[in-house]
Amino acid sequence: MDQYGSDFITIVDDDGNEYELEVLTTLEYNGENYMAVIPAGESQDQFELEVSIFKSVEEDGESVLCIIEDERELQAVYDLIMDTLYEDEDTE
């Protein structure tokens, strides 16, 4: 059973390298959209997954994932995402 769903995205970095990511959850906070992802294929049985959190912004009509540079914003979004993930886990 796949507890987080099966949404996958492919991102391309500035050097043209492609990475496939599994989307754990998305949320809106203060009018902005955020996404928590893990590298595709990571075992979800591990106790510590490497979760990355990105901010989705519109650039030239396209959604672009950006690193969150403000520490308070990152911490607030991280807390909300962890609450959401653990809440979903508790309801299963």
N, C-alpha and C positions, 0 to 999 in steps of 0.2 A: 504494500500500500504506500502510495506517495503522499505523505502528509502535507506537503506544501503546494501541491498542484503540479502542473507540468508546463508552465510558461517559460519559454526560452527566448533569448535575444542574442544577436551577434553584434558586437561592437568592434569598431576599428580604431586603433590608436593613431597618433600623429605620424607614426612610422609605417602605417599600412598593415600592421599586424592585426589579425582577427582573433577575437576571443568569444567563445560561446558561454553565456551565463544563464543560470536558472534564476528566475525571478521568484523570490520568497514572498514578497508583498509589496504593494504600492500604497501610498497614503498622501493625503493633502494636509498641509500644515501652513497656516498663515498665508493661504492663497497660492502656495507653491506646491508642486508635485515632487514626491521623492520615491525612490525605489531601493529596496534591499535585495542584493543578489549574492549568489555564490558561484564559483566556477562550476560549469556543467560537469557532471560525472563525479562530484565529490560525494563521498559516502555520508549519508545523513545519520549514520549510527555513531559518528564521531562526537565526542563531547564538545569539542570546540571547532565549529565551522568557521572558516574565514569569510565573514559577512562583510560586504562592501555596501556603503550607502551613497547613492548619488542623487543629485538634484536634477530634475528634468526641466530644461529651459528651451524656449523656441528661438531658433536662429535661422533666418532666411526661410521661414516656413517649415523648418524641420525640427524635430525634437532632438536635443543634444543632451547627453548625460555629462554633468559637471561634478567635480569634487567640491565638497562643502568645506570652505576655508574658515568660516566663523565657528570657533569652538563651541560657543553657547548654542548656536543653531544646530550643529552636529549632535551635541549631547541631547538636546530636546527631541530631535527627530529619532535618534537612536533609542531613547527611552520609550517613545511612542511605538516604534517598530517592535521592540522587544516585548512590550505589553501586548501588542496585537498577535505576535507569533505565539507567545505563551498562552494567551487567551484561547486561540484556535486549538492549541494542543490540549488544553484542559477540557474542551467541549467534545473531543473525539471519544 
